[in-house]
Amino acid sequence: MEAIRAFAGKELNVAVVAEKAQKMMLDFDKEVRHYEVIYSDNG
């Protein structure tokens, strides 16, 4: 979450999309969700 905070700032649920990219898209999500993924290979 520290890396996300360093990139996105204080509002972690607001999507960060470059203005140039926004102009190329018809629509995009304005909010995001962050998940913690846990992987285990116990066979």
N, C-alpha and C positions, 0 to 999 in steps of 0.2 A: 504494500500500500504506500510505502514511502516513495517508491519510484513513480507510482501513479500520481501521487500528490505533487511531486517535483515537476511532472509534466503538465498536469491538468490544473493545478492550483487548489484552492480551498474547496471549491464546489466539485466534489468527486463524481457526482451523478450527472453533470452537464457534459455533453459530448464536445470534444475538441476536434473541429473539422476546419481545415485551412480554407480561407475565403476562395481561393482558386479552385479547390475541390468542390466547394459548395456550388459554385457557378456551373460546374459540369453535371451536377446531379439534379434530377427532378424533385427528389425528396430524400431525406435522411432522418434518422432518429436523433432527436434533440437531447434525449436522456440515455444514460447507459447504466448497466448493472455490472458489478464486479463479483466474480466467483473465485473461491479458493478450490483448486482441484487437487485431490489427494490420490496418488497412484500407489498401489501395492502389488507386487508380483510374488505372491505367496504360493503360486502354483495352483 
